[in-house]
Amino acid sequence: MRSMTGYGRGGSHHAGLKFTVELNSVNRKQADIIVDLPREIIELEPRIRDIINAAISRGRLHVVVAWHRADGGKASEIKLDELLARAYLRATQKLKRDLKLTGTASLETILRCPGVLKMADTEADAEAMWPHVEKALRQALDGLVKMREKEGRHLGKDLETRLDGVRRNVAAIHRLAPAMIERHREQLHERIRKSGVEISFEDERLLKEVALFADRSDIAEELTRLESHLVQFQDNLQSREPVGRALDFLSQEINREINTIGSKACHAEISRTVVAMKSELEKIREQVQNIE
């Protein structure tokens, strides 16, 4: 099991160039990949996405790919695209006028824009760069996955602890449920007696009313389904596959059964136990949102 948050960085050297890839992921229900590439190798984006999609199923992932000259490289091989820089400047100035903003775009800001600075000897060689970008990407992805797995183990331990709390509450309801019907019979008999009508515990009308109450308040099926959901939840916690969606679905089903038990069980202690279960489940549902 893995969380959806993590970070990974990879690097590769080739022909005096150093390639770096950084990956940063946060929570999101679906997979959302943002790729930040130098303009010269923008054509590599589909390959980068394919590799990431094969390893990551959920989360918002930001990918930053960059390269620069390794130590000893020649500064003369850096190329400035002055036309592109001027275009960026005009665009920022127009935006400033249109939005009535203050401030100016600095030289540093313009130089950081994609494509303004590039390597003169590599600008059109994306295909040759790919093996080295891929190497750095896979290294970064390996680091990201390991971090997500580590965080996932911590989340798993917390979820198991909270799941045990829910199980204890289910066991308590099992113990309390049989007394619920008997207590209702005694309360009903006492109300009738106080009204001035003498009635036996074996009176057919009383037995019929108790039987109707028992049928309305029977929670055996809900408890059985609830226990089944808890077992499935536990099984998913042991999986190495992405289980976030499955755990989210099971959390909703567990919540549905708990609500039904609370509405059917006319017993103060059972009601208090249901409240405790709902509190624990809410914490479980919050944690599930962090799992891939």
CYANA upper distance limits for C-alpha pairs under 8 A (distance plus 0.5 A):
  1 MET  CA    149 GLU  CA      6.80
  1 MET  CA    152 GLY  CA      5.88
  1 MET  CA    153 ARG  CA      7.27
  1 MET  CA    156 GLY  CA      7.92
  1 MET  CA    237 LEU  CA      7.09
  1 MET  CA    238 GLN  CA      7.57
  1 MET  CA    239 SER  CA      6.48
  1 MET  CA    240 ARG  CA      5.41
  1 MET  CA    241 GLU  CA      6.82
  1 MET  CA    242 PRO  CA      6.84
  1 MET  CA    243 VAL  CA      7.43
  1 MET  CA    291 ILE  CA      7.92
  1 MET  CA    292 GLU  CA      7.91
  2 ARG  CA    145 VAL  CA      8.35
  2 ARG  CA    148 ARG  CA      5.54
  2 ARG  CA    149 GLU  CA      4.87
  2 ARG  CA    150 LYS  CA      7.80
  2 ARG  CA    151 GLU  CA      7.17
  2 ARG  CA    152 GLY  CA      4.53
  2 ARG  CA    153 ARG  CA      7.64
  2 ARG  CA    240 ARG  CA      8.24
  2 ARG  CA    242 PRO  CA      7.52
  2 ARG  CA    291 ILE  CA      6.40
  2 ARG  CA    292 GLU  CA      6.11
  3 SER  CA    148 ARG  CA      5.40
  3 SER  CA    149 GLU  CA      6.97
  3 SER  CA    151 GLU  CA      6.24
  3 SER  CA    152 GLY  CA      5.04
  3 SER  CA    155 LEU  CA      8.04
  3 SER  CA    290 ASN  CA      6.03
  3 SER  CA    291 ILE  CA      4.75
  3 SER  CA    292 GLU  CA      5.77
  4 MET  CA     25 SER  CA      6.96
  4 MET  CA     26 VAL  CA      6.13
  4 MET  CA     27 ASN  CA      5.75
  4 MET  CA     28 ARG  CA      8.17
  4 MET  CA     58 ARG  CA      7.24
  4 MET  CA     59 GLY  CA      5.88
  4 MET  CA    148 ARG  CA      6.77
  4 MET  CA    290 ASN  CA      6.23
  4 MET  CA    291 ILE  CA      6.08
  4 MET  CA    292 GLU  CA      5.62
  5 THR  CA     24 ASN  CA      8.10
  5 THR  CA     25 SER  CA      5.50
  5 THR  CA     26 VAL  CA      4.95
  5 THR  CA     27 ASN  CA      6.74
  5 THR  CA     59 GLY  CA      8.07
  5 THR  CA    147 MET  CA      8.47
  5 THR  CA    148 ARG  CA      6.52
  5 THR  CA    151 GLU  CA      8.39
  5 THR  CA    290 ASN  CA      8.04
  6 GLY  CA     24 ASN  CA      6.47
  6 GLY  CA     25 SER  CA      5.80
  6 GLY  CA     26 VAL  CA      7.48
  6 GLY  CA    144 LEU  CA      5.86
  6 GLY  CA    145 VAL  CA      7.89
  6 GLY  CA    147 MET  CA      5.99
  6 GLY  CA    148 ARG  CA      5.82
  7 TYR  CA     22 GLU  CA      8.00
  7 TYR  CA     23 LEU  CA      6.03
  7 TYR  CA     24 ASN  CA      5.11
  7 TYR  CA     25 SER  CA      6.95
  7 TYR  CA    140 ALA  CA      8.45
  7 TYR  CA    143 GLY  CA      7.43
  7 TYR  CA    144 LEU  CA      5.28
  7 TYR  CA    147 MET  CA      7.35
  8 GLY  CA     22 GLU  CA      6.32
  8 GLY  CA     23 LEU  CA      5.57
  8 GLY  CA     24 ASN  CA      7.19
  8 GLY  CA    139 GLN  CA      8.23
  8 GLY  CA    140 ALA  CA      4.86
  8 GLY  CA    141 LEU  CA      6.48
  8 GLY  CA    142 ASP  CA      7.67
  8 GLY  CA    143 GLY  CA      5.07
  8 GLY  CA    144 LEU  CA      4.72
  8 GLY  CA    145 VAL  CA      8.42
  8 GLY  CA    147 MET  CA      8.43
  9 ARG  CA     20 THR  CA      7.76
  9 ARG  CA     21 VAL  CA      6.19
  9 ARG  CA     22 GLU  CA      4.99
  9 ARG  CA     23 LEU  CA      6.81
  9 ARG  CA    136 ALA  CA      8.20
  9 ARG  CA    137 LEU  CA      8.37
  9 ARG  CA    139 GLN  CA      7.34
  9 ARG  CA    140 ALA  CA      4.59
  9 ARG  CA    141 LEU  CA      8.04
  9 ARG  CA    143 GLY  CA      7.25
  9 ARG  CA    144 LEU  CA      8.25
 10 GLY  CA     20 THR  CA      6.18
 10 GLY  CA     21 VAL  CA      5.72
 10 GLY  CA     22 GLU  CA      7.08
 10 GLY  CA    135 LYS  CA      8.24
 10 GLY  CA    136 ALA  CA      4.87
 10 GLY  CA    137 LEU  CA      6.53
 10 GLY  CA    138 ARG  CA      7.81
 10 GLY  CA    139 GLN  CA      5.24
 10 GLY  CA    140 ALA  CA      4.69
 10 GLY  CA    141 LEU  CA      8.37
 11 GLY  CA     18 LYS  CA      7.49
 11 GLY  CA     19 PHE  CA      5.96
 11 GLY  CA     20 THR  CA      4.92
 11 GLY  CA     21 VAL  CA      6.89
 11 GLY  CA    135 LYS  CA      7.93
 11 GLY  CA    136 ALA  CA      4.95
 11 GLY  CA    137 LEU  CA      8.28
 11 GLY  CA    139 GLN  CA      7.78
 11 GLY  CA    140 ALA  CA      8.33
 12 SER  CA     18 LYS  CA      6.26
 12 SER  CA     19 PHE  CA      5.57
 12 SER  CA     20 THR  CA      7.11
 12 SER  CA    132 HIS  CA      6.31
 12 SER  CA    133 VAL  CA      7.71
 12 SER  CA    135 LYS  CA      7.01
 12 SER  CA    136 ALA  CA      5.89
 13 HIS  CA     17 LEU  CA      6.14
 13 HIS  CA     18 LYS  CA      5.01
 13 HIS  CA     19 PHE  CA      6.66
 13 HIS  CA     70 ALA  CA      8.27
 13 HIS  CA    132 HIS  CA      7.69
 14 HIS  CA     18 LYS  CA      7.04
 14 HIS  CA    132 HIS  CA      7.63
 16 GLY  CA     69 ARG  CA      6.39
 16 GLY  CA     70 ALA  CA      5.84
 16 GLY  CA     71 ASP  CA      8.25
 16 GLY  CA     72 GLY  CA      8.36
 16 GLY  CA     73 GLY  CA      6.75
 17 LEU  CA     67 TRP  CA      7.11
 17 LEU  CA     68 HIS  CA      6.21
 17 LEU  CA     69 ARG  CA      5.11
 17 LEU  CA     70 ALA  CA      5.73
 18 LYS  CA     67 TRP  CA      5.87
 18 LYS  CA     68 HIS  CA      5.98
 18 LYS  CA     69 ARG  CA      6.50
 18 LYS  CA     70 ALA  CA      5.98
 19 PHE  CA     65 VAL  CA      7.99
 19 PHE  CA     66 ALA  CA      6.42
 19 PHE  CA     67 TRP  CA      4.82
 19 PHE  CA     68 HIS  CA      7.35
 19 PHE  CA    132 HIS  CA      7.42
 19 PHE  CA    133 VAL  CA      6.78
 19 PHE  CA    136 ALA  CA      7.30
 20 THR  CA     65 VAL  CA      6.39
 20 THR  CA     66 ALA  CA      5.89
 20 THR  CA     67 TRP  CA      6.51
 20 THR  CA    133 VAL  CA      7.97
 20 THR  CA    136 ALA  CA      6.53
 20 THR  CA    137 LEU  CA      8.39
 21 VAL  CA     63 VAL  CA      7.56
 21 VAL  CA     64 VAL  CA      6.15
 21 VAL  CA     65 VAL  CA      5.10
 21 VAL  CA     66 ALA  CA      7.05
 21 VAL  CA    133 VAL  CA      7.99
 21 VAL  CA    136 ALA  CA      6.23
 21 VAL  CA    137 LEU  CA      6.06
 21 VAL  CA    140 ALA  CA      6.85
 22 GLU  CA     62 HIS  CA      8.50
 22 GLU  CA     63 VAL  CA      6.33
 22 GLU  CA     64 VAL  CA      5.69
 22 GLU  CA     65 VAL  CA      7.17
 22 GLU  CA    137 LEU  CA      8.28
 22 GLU  CA    140 ALA  CA      6.76
 23 LEU  CA     61 LEU  CA      7.23
 23 LEU  CA     62 HIS  CA      6.21
 23 LEU  CA     63 VAL  CA      5.34
 23 LEU  CA     64 VAL  CA      7.15
 23 LEU  CA    140 ALA  CA      6.94
 23 LEU  CA    141 LEU  CA      7.56
 23 LEU  CA    144 LEU  CA      7.43
 24 ASN  CA     61 LEU  CA      6.16
 24 ASN  CA     62 HIS  CA      5.73
 24 ASN  CA     63 VAL  CA      7.30
 24 ASN  CA    144 LEU  CA      8.17
 25 SER  CA     59 GLY  CA      6.74
 25 SER  CA     60 ARG  CA      5.90
 25 SER  CA     61 LEU  CA      4.78
 25 SER  CA     62 HIS  CA      6.78
 26 VAL  CA     59 GLY  CA      6.17
 26 VAL  CA     60 ARG  CA      5.79
 26 VAL  CA     61 LEU  CA      7.17
 27 ASN  CA     58 ARG  CA      8.24
 27 ASN  CA     59 GLY  CA      5.34
 27 ASN  CA     60 ARG  CA      6.56
 27 ASN  CA    289 GLN  CA      7.88
 27 ASN  CA    290 ASN  CA      6.50
 28 ARG  CA     32 ASP  CA      8.05
 28 ARG  CA     58 ARG  CA      6.97
 28 ARG  CA     59 GLY  CA      4.86
 28 ARG  CA     60 ARG  CA      5.98
 29 LYS  CA     58 ARG  CA      6.67
 29 LYS  CA     59 GLY  CA      6.88
 29 LYS  CA    289 GLN  CA      8.20
 30 GLN  CA     57 SER  CA      7.92
 30 GLN  CA     58 ARG  CA      5.50
 30 GLN  CA     59 GLY  CA      6.54
 30 GLN  CA     60 ARG  CA      8.16
 31 ALA  CA     56 ILE  CA      8.04
 31 ALA  CA     57 SER  CA      6.24
 31 ALA  CA     58 ARG  CA      4.76
 31 ALA  CA     59 GLY  CA      5.50
 31 ALA  CA     60 ARG  CA      6.49
 31 ALA  CA     61 LEU  CA      8.19
 32 ASP  CA     58 ARG  CA      7.98
 32 ASP  CA     59 GLY  CA      6.73
 32 ASP  CA     60 ARG  CA      5.10
 32 ASP  CA     61 LEU  CA      6.58
 33 ILE  CA     49 ARG  CA      7.87
 33 ILE  CA     60 ARG  CA      6.41
 33 ILE  CA     61 LEU  CA      5.24
 33 ILE  CA     62 HIS  CA      6.51
 33 ILE  CA     63 VAL  CA      7.87
 34 ILE  CA     60 ARG  CA      8.24
 34 ILE  CA     61 LEU  CA      6.61
 34 ILE  CA     62 HIS  CA      5.31
 34 ILE  CA     63 VAL  CA      6.50
 35 VAL  CA     45 GLU  CA      7.52
 35 VAL  CA     62 HIS  CA      6.60
 35 VAL  CA     63 VAL  CA      5.18
 35 VAL  CA     64 VAL  CA      6.73
 35 VAL  CA     65 VAL  CA      8.39
 36 ASP  CA     62 HIS  CA      8.12
 36 ASP  CA     63 VAL  CA      6.34
 36 ASP  CA     64 VAL  CA      5.30
 36 ASP  CA     65 VAL  CA      6.77
 37 LEU  CA     41 ILE  CA      7.20
 37 LEU  CA     42 ILE  CA      6.34
 37 LEU  CA     45 GLU  CA      8.08
 37 LEU  CA     64 VAL  CA      6.91
 37 LEU  CA     65 VAL  CA      5.85
 37 LEU  CA     66 ALA  CA      7.45
 37 LEU  CA    114 PRO  CA      8.39
 38 PRO  CA     42 ILE  CA      6.86
 38 PRO  CA     65 VAL  CA      7.71
 38 PRO  CA     66 ALA  CA      7.23
 38 PRO  CA    114 PRO  CA      6.18
 38 PRO  CA    115 GLY  CA      6.66
 39 ARG  CA    114 PRO  CA      6.54
 39 ARG  CA    115 GLY  CA      5.84
 40 GLU  CA    115 GLY  CA      7.63
 40 GLU  CA    123 GLU  CA      5.90
 40 GLU  CA    124 ALA  CA      6.86
 40 GLU  CA    125 ASP  CA      8.48
 40 GLU  CA    126 ALA  CA      7.30
 41 ILE  CA     45 GLU  CA      8.33
 41 ILE  CA    123 GLU  CA      8.45
 41 ILE  CA    124 ALA  CA      8.43
 41 ILE  CA    125 ASP  CA      8.41
 41 ILE  CA    126 ALA  CA      5.53
 43 GLU  CA    126 ALA  CA      7.97
 44 LEU  CA     48 ILE  CA      6.89
 44 LEU  CA    126 ALA  CA      7.77
 44 LEU  CA    130 TRP  CA      7.68
 45 GLU  CA     49 ARG  CA      6.68
 46 PRO  CA     50 ASP  CA      6.68
 47 ARG  CA     51 ILE  CA      6.90
 48 ILE  CA     52 ILE  CA      6.86
 48 ILE  CA    134 GLU  CA      8.05
 48 ILE  CA    137 LEU  CA      8.22
 49 ARG  CA     53 ASN  CA      6.43
 50 ASP  CA     54 ALA  CA      6.74
 51 ILE  CA     55 ALA  CA      7.31
 52 ILE  CA     56 ILE  CA      6.36
 52 ILE  CA    141 LEU  CA      7.98
 53 ASN  CA     57 SER  CA      6.90
 57 SER  CA    242 PRO  CA      7.56
 57 SER  CA    292 GLU  CA      7.30
 58 ARG  CA    292 GLU  CA      5.79
 59 GLY  CA    292 GLU  CA      7.48
 65 VAL  CA    133 VAL  CA      8.30
 68 HIS  CA    119 MET  CA      8.43
 69 ARG  CA     73 GLY  CA      5.82
 69 ARG  CA     74 LYS  CA      8.20
 74 LYS  CA     78 ILE  CA      8.47
 77 GLU  CA    119 MET  CA      6.33
 77 GLU  CA    120 ALA  CA      5.91
 77 GLU  CA    121 ASP  CA      7.20
 78 ILE  CA    117 LEU  CA      7.26
 78 ILE  CA    118 LYS  CA      6.28
 78 ILE  CA    119 MET  CA      5.29
 78 ILE  CA    120 ALA  CA      6.30
 79 LYS  CA    117 LEU  CA      6.25
 79 LYS  CA    118 LYS  CA      5.75
 79 LYS  CA    119 MET  CA      6.22
 79 LYS  CA    120 ALA  CA      5.70
 80 LEU  CA    116 VAL  CA      6.25
 80 LEU  CA    117 LEU  CA      5.36
 80 LEU  CA    118 LYS  CA      7.12
 81 ASP  CA     85 ALA  CA      6.81
 81 ASP  CA    115 GLY  CA      7.65
 81 ASP  CA    116 VAL  CA      5.49
 81 ASP  CA    117 LEU  CA      6.92
 81 ASP  CA    118 LYS  CA      8.38
 82 GLU  CA     86 ARG  CA      6.67
 82 GLU  CA    116 VAL  CA      7.59
 83 LEU  CA     87 ALA  CA      6.74
 84 LEU  CA     88 TYR  CA      6.78
 84 LEU  CA    115 GLY  CA      8.02
 84 LEU  CA    116 VAL  CA      6.65
 85 ALA  CA     89 LEU  CA      6.79
 85 ALA  CA    110 ILE  CA      6.72
 85 ALA  CA    111 LEU  CA      7.78
 85 ALA  CA    113 CYS  CA      8.37
 85 ALA  CA    116 VAL  CA      6.27
 86 ARG  CA     90 ARG  CA      6.67
 87 ALA  CA     91 ALA  CA      6.68
 88 TYR  CA     92 THR  CA      6.75
 88 TYR  CA    110 ILE  CA      7.29
 88 TYR  CA    113 CYS  CA      8.20
 89 LEU  CA     93 GLN  CA      6.66
 89 LEU  CA    105 ALA  CA      7.64
 89 LEU  CA    110 ILE  CA      7.45
 90 ARG  CA     94 LYS  CA      6.61
 91 ALA  CA     95 LEU  CA      6.69
 92 THR  CA     96 LYS  CA      6.61
 92 THR  CA    105 ALA  CA      7.51
 93 GLN  CA     97 ARG  CA      6.86
 93 GLN  CA    104 THR  CA      8.28
 93 GLN  CA    105 ALA  CA      8.46
 94 LYS  CA     98 ASP  CA      6.59
 95 LEU  CA     99 LEU  CA      6.49
 96 LYS  CA    100 LYS  CA      6.13
 96 LYS  CA    101 LEU  CA      5.39
 96 LYS  CA    102 THR  CA      7.38
 97 ARG  CA    101 LEU  CA      7.13
105 ALA  CA    109 THR  CA      6.69
105 ALA  CA    110 ILE  CA      7.47
106 SER  CA    110 ILE  CA      6.99
107 LEU  CA    111 LEU  CA      6.65
108 GLU  CA    112 ARG  CA      6.83
109 THR  CA    113 CYS  CA      7.29
110 ILE  CA    116 VAL  CA      8.00
111 LEU  CA    116 VAL  CA      6.28
111 LEU  CA    117 LEU  CA      7.01
112 ARG  CA    116 VAL  CA      7.64
112 ARG  CA    117 LEU  CA      8.25
118 LYS  CA    123 GLU  CA      7.23
119 MET  CA    123 GLU  CA      6.39
122 THR  CA    126 ALA  CA      8.10
125 ASP  CA    129 MET  CA      6.92
126 ALA  CA    130 TRP  CA      6.69
129 MET  CA    133 VAL  CA      6.69
130 TRP  CA    134 GLU  CA      6.34
131 PRO  CA    135 LYS  CA      6.66
132 HIS  CA    136 ALA  CA      6.84
133 VAL  CA    137 LEU  CA      6.51
134 GLU  CA    138 ARG  CA      6.56
135 LYS  CA    139 GLN  CA      6.77
136 ALA  CA    140 ALA  CA      6.68
137 LEU  CA    141 LEU  CA      6.52
138 ARG  CA    142 ASP  CA      6.52
139 GLN  CA    143 GLY  CA      6.95
140 ALA  CA    144 LEU  CA      6.69
141 LEU  CA    145 VAL  CA      6.56
142 ASP  CA    146 LYS  CA      6.72
143 GLY  CA    147 MET  CA      6.76
144 LEU  CA    148 ARG  CA      6.70
145 VAL  CA    149 GLU  CA      6.55
146 LYS  CA    150 LYS  CA      6.67
147 MET  CA    151 GLU  CA      6.73
148 ARG  CA    152 GLY  CA      6.40
149 GLU  CA    153 ARG  CA      6.76
150 LYS  CA    154 HIS  CA      7.26
151 GLU  CA    155 LEU  CA      6.84
152 GLY  CA    156 GLY  CA      6.50
152 GLY  CA    291 ILE  CA      7.43
153 ARG  CA    157 LYS  CA      6.83
154 HIS  CA    158 ASP  CA      6.95
155 LEU  CA    159 LEU  CA      6.64
155 LEU  CA    287 GLN  CA      7.56
155 LEU  CA    291 ILE  CA      8.48
156 GLY  CA    160 GLU  CA      6.61
156 GLY  CA    237 LEU  CA      6.77
157 LYS  CA    161 THR  CA      6.81
158 ASP  CA    162 ARG  CA      6.89
159 LEU  CA    163 LEU  CA      6.43
159 LEU  CA    284 ILE  CA      6.68
159 LEU  CA    287 GLN  CA      7.95
160 GLU  CA    164 ASP  CA      6.66
160 GLU  CA    234 GLN  CA      7.85
160 GLU  CA    237 LEU  CA      8.48
161 THR  CA    165 GLY  CA      7.11
162 ARG  CA    166 VAL  CA      7.04
162 ARG  CA    280 GLU  CA      6.76
162 ARG  CA    281 LEU  CA      8.20
162 ARG  CA    283 LYS  CA      8.45
162 ARG  CA    284 ILE  CA      7.33
163 LEU  CA    167 ARG  CA      6.78
163 LEU  CA    230 LEU  CA      7.98
163 LEU  CA    234 GLN  CA      8.46
163 LEU  CA    284 ILE  CA      8.37
164 ASP  CA    168 ARG  CA      6.72
165 GLY  CA    169 ASN  CA      6.94
165 GLY  CA    277 MET  CA      8.13
165 GLY  CA    280 GLU  CA      7.70
166 VAL  CA    170 VAL  CA      6.77
166 VAL  CA    277 MET  CA      6.00
166 VAL  CA    280 GLU  CA      7.29
166 VAL  CA    281 LEU  CA      7.98
167 ARG  CA    171 ALA  CA      6.72
167 ARG  CA    227 GLU  CA      8.35
167 ARG  CA    230 LEU  CA      8.30
168 ARG  CA    172 ALA  CA      6.75
169 ASN  CA    173 ILE  CA      6.81
169 ASN  CA    273 THR  CA      6.57
169 ASN  CA    274 VAL  CA      8.14
169 ASN  CA    276 ALA  CA      8.16
169 ASN  CA    277 MET  CA      6.98
170 VAL  CA    174 HIS  CA      6.84
170 VAL  CA    223 LEU  CA      7.84
170 VAL  CA    227 GLU  CA      8.38
171 ALA  CA    175 ARG  CA      7.01
172 ALA  CA    176 LEU  CA      6.78
172 ALA  CA    273 THR  CA      8.18
173 ILE  CA    177 ALA  CA      6.30
173 ILE  CA    270 ILE  CA      6.46
173 ILE  CA    273 THR  CA      7.77
174 HIS  CA    178 PRO  CA      8.16
176 LEU  CA    180 MET  CA      7.21
176 LEU  CA    269 GLU  CA      8.22
176 LEU  CA    270 ILE  CA      7.36
177 ALA  CA    181 ILE  CA      8.11
177 ALA  CA    219 ILE  CA      8.48
177 ALA  CA    265 ALA  CA      8.49
177 ALA  CA    270 ILE  CA      8.28
178 PRO  CA    182 GLU  CA      7.79
179 ALA  CA    183 ARG  CA      6.51
180 MET  CA    184 HIS  CA      6.76
180 MET  CA    265 ALA  CA      8.31
180 MET  CA    266 CYS  CA      7.69
180 MET  CA    267 HIS  CA      6.63
181 ILE  CA    185 ARG  CA      6.80
181 ILE  CA    210 VAL  CA      7.67
181 ILE  CA    213 PHE  CA      7.97
181 ILE  CA    214 ALA  CA      6.52
182 GLU  CA    186 GLU  CA      6.83
183 ARG  CA    187 GLN  CA      6.65
184 HIS  CA    188 LEU  CA      6.49
184 HIS  CA    210 VAL  CA      7.78
185 ARG  CA    189 HIS  CA      6.58
185 ARG  CA    206 LEU  CA      8.20
185 ARG  CA    210 VAL  CA      6.42
186 GLU  CA    190 GLU  CA      6.60
187 GLN  CA    191 ARG  CA      6.72
188 LEU  CA    192 ILE  CA      6.84
188 LEU  CA    206 LEU  CA      8.45
189 HIS  CA    193 ARG  CA      6.65
189 HIS  CA    199 ILE  CA      7.87
189 HIS  CA    201 PHE  CA      7.64
189 HIS  CA    206 LEU  CA      8.04
190 GLU  CA    194 LYS  CA      6.62
191 ARG  CA    195 SER  CA      6.87
192 ILE  CA    196 GLY  CA      7.40
192 ILE  CA    197 VAL  CA      6.37
192 ILE  CA    198 GLU  CA      7.88
192 ILE  CA    199 ILE  CA      7.94
193 ARG  CA    197 VAL  CA      5.72
193 ARG  CA    198 GLU  CA      6.12
193 ARG  CA    199 ILE  CA      7.48
199 ILE  CA    203 ASP  CA      6.99
201 PHE  CA    206 LEU  CA      7.42
201 PHE  CA    207 LEU  CA      8.09
202 GLU  CA    206 LEU  CA      7.61
202 GLU  CA    207 LEU  CA      7.04
203 ASP  CA    207 LEU  CA      6.69
204 GLU  CA    208 LYS  CA      6.53
205 ARG  CA    209 GLU  CA      6.75
206 LEU  CA    210 VAL  CA      6.67
207 LEU  CA    211 ALA  CA      6.55
208 LYS  CA    212 LEU  CA      6.75
209 GLU  CA    213 PHE  CA      6.73
210 VAL  CA    214 ALA  CA      6.57
211 ALA  CA    215 ASP  CA      6.74
212 LEU  CA    216 ARG  CA      6.77
213 PHE  CA    217 SER  CA      6.51
214 ALA  CA    218 ASP  CA      6.23
216 ARG  CA    264 LYS  CA      7.42
217 SER  CA    264 LYS  CA      5.28
217 SER  CA    265 ALA  CA      5.96
217 SER  CA    266 CYS  CA      7.69
218 ASP  CA    264 LYS  CA      7.73
218 ASP  CA    265 ALA  CA      8.10
219 ILE  CA    223 LEU  CA      6.65
219 ILE  CA    261 ILE  CA      6.50
219 ILE  CA    264 LYS  CA      7.52
219 ILE  CA    265 ALA  CA      7.69
220 ALA  CA    224 THR  CA      6.71
221 GLU  CA    225 ARG  CA      6.72
222 GLU  CA    226 LEU  CA      6.44
222 GLU  CA    257 GLU  CA      6.14
222 GLU  CA    258 ILE  CA      8.31
222 GLU  CA    260 THR  CA      7.80
222 GLU  CA    261 ILE  CA      7.08
223 LEU  CA    227 GLU  CA      6.58
223 LEU  CA    257 GLU  CA      8.02
223 LEU  CA    261 ILE  CA      8.28
224 THR  CA    228 SER  CA      6.77
225 ARG  CA    229 HIS  CA      6.73
225 ARG  CA    257 GLU  CA      7.85
226 LEU  CA    230 LEU  CA      6.78
226 LEU  CA    253 GLU  CA      8.48
226 LEU  CA    254 ILE  CA      6.33
226 LEU  CA    257 GLU  CA      6.51
226 LEU  CA    258 ILE  CA      8.04
227 GLU  CA    231 VAL  CA      6.80
228 SER  CA    232 GLN  CA      6.84
229 HIS  CA    233 PHE  CA      6.56
229 HIS  CA    250 LEU  CA      6.79
229 HIS  CA    253 GLU  CA      7.81
229 HIS  CA    254 ILE  CA      6.86
230 LEU  CA    234 GLN  CA      6.70
230 LEU  CA    254 ILE  CA      8.06
231 VAL  CA    235 ASP  CA      6.73
232 GLN  CA    236 ASN  CA      6.74
232 GLN  CA    250 LEU  CA      8.35
233 PHE  CA    237 LEU  CA      6.93
233 PHE  CA    247 LEU  CA      6.79
233 PHE  CA    250 LEU  CA      7.13
234 GLN  CA    238 GLN  CA      7.38
235 ASP  CA    239 SER  CA      7.39
236 ASN  CA    243 VAL  CA      6.83
236 ASN  CA    246 ALA  CA      8.23
236 ASN  CA    247 LEU  CA      7.73
237 LEU  CA    243 VAL  CA      8.19
239 SER  CA    243 VAL  CA      7.87
242 PRO  CA    291 ILE  CA      8.39
242 PRO  CA    292 GLU  CA      5.83
243 VAL  CA    247 LEU  CA      6.58
243 VAL  CA    291 ILE  CA      7.75
243 VAL  CA    292 GLU  CA      6.82
244 GLY  CA    248 ASP  CA      6.60
244 GLY  CA    288 VAL  CA      6.79
244 GLY  CA    289 GLN  CA      7.65
244 GLY  CA    290 ASN  CA      8.29
244 GLY  CA    291 ILE  CA      5.37
244 GLY  CA    292 GLU  CA      5.31
245 ARG  CA    249 PHE  CA      6.73
245 ARG  CA    292 GLU  CA      8.22
246 ALA  CA    250 LEU  CA      6.67
247 LEU  CA    251 SER  CA      6.50
247 LEU  CA    288 VAL  CA      6.99
248 ASP  CA    252 GLN  CA      6.99
248 ASP  CA    285 ARG  CA      7.41
248 ASP  CA    288 VAL  CA      6.69
248 ASP  CA    289 GLN  CA      7.87
249 PHE  CA    253 GLU  CA      6.96
250 LEU  CA    254 ILE  CA      6.55
251 SER  CA    255 ASN  CA      6.63
251 SER  CA    281 LEU  CA      7.95
251 SER  CA    284 ILE  CA      8.19
251 SER  CA    285 ARG  CA      6.74
252 GLN  CA    256 ARG  CA      6.76
253 GLU  CA    257 GLU  CA      6.92
254 ILE  CA    258 ILE  CA      6.73
255 ASN  CA    259 ASN  CA      6.65
255 ASN  CA    278 LYS  CA      7.72
255 ASN  CA    281 LEU  CA      7.78
256 ARG  CA    260 THR  CA      6.82
257 GLU  CA    261 ILE  CA      6.69
258 ILE  CA    262 GLY  CA      6.70
258 ILE  CA    274 VAL  CA      7.09
258 ILE  CA    277 MET  CA      8.08
258 ILE  CA    278 LYS  CA      7.75
259 ASN  CA    263 SER  CA      6.76
259 ASN  CA    274 VAL  CA      8.36
260 THR  CA    264 LYS  CA      6.66
261 ILE  CA    265 ALA  CA      6.34
261 ILE  CA    274 VAL  CA      8.09
262 GLY  CA    270 ILE  CA      8.01
262 GLY  CA    271 SER  CA      6.37
262 GLY  CA    274 VAL  CA      6.45
265 ALA  CA    270 ILE  CA      7.32
265 ALA  CA    271 SER  CA      7.69
266 CYS  CA    270 ILE  CA      8.25
266 CYS  CA    271 SER  CA      8.08
267 HIS  CA    271 SER  CA      6.62
268 ALA  CA    272 ARG  CA      6.81
269 GLU  CA    273 THR  CA      6.72
270 ILE  CA    274 VAL  CA      6.62
271 SER  CA    275 VAL  CA      6.83
272 ARG  CA    276 ALA  CA      6.88
273 THR  CA    277 MET  CA      6.72
274 VAL  CA    278 LYS  CA      6.66
275 VAL  CA    279 SER  CA      6.74
276 ALA  CA    280 GLU  CA      6.85
277 MET  CA    281 LEU  CA      6.51
278 LYS  CA    282 GLU  CA      6.56
279 SER  CA    283 LYS  CA      7.24
280 GLU  CA    284 ILE  CA      6.94
281 LEU  CA    285 ARG  CA      6.62
282 GLU  CA    286 GLU  CA      6.81
283 LYS  CA    287 GLN  CA      6.89
284 ILE  CA    288 VAL  CA      6.66
285 ARG  CA    289 GLN  CA      7.15
286 GLU  CA    290 ASN  CA      8.04
287 GLN  CA    291 ILE  CA      7.76
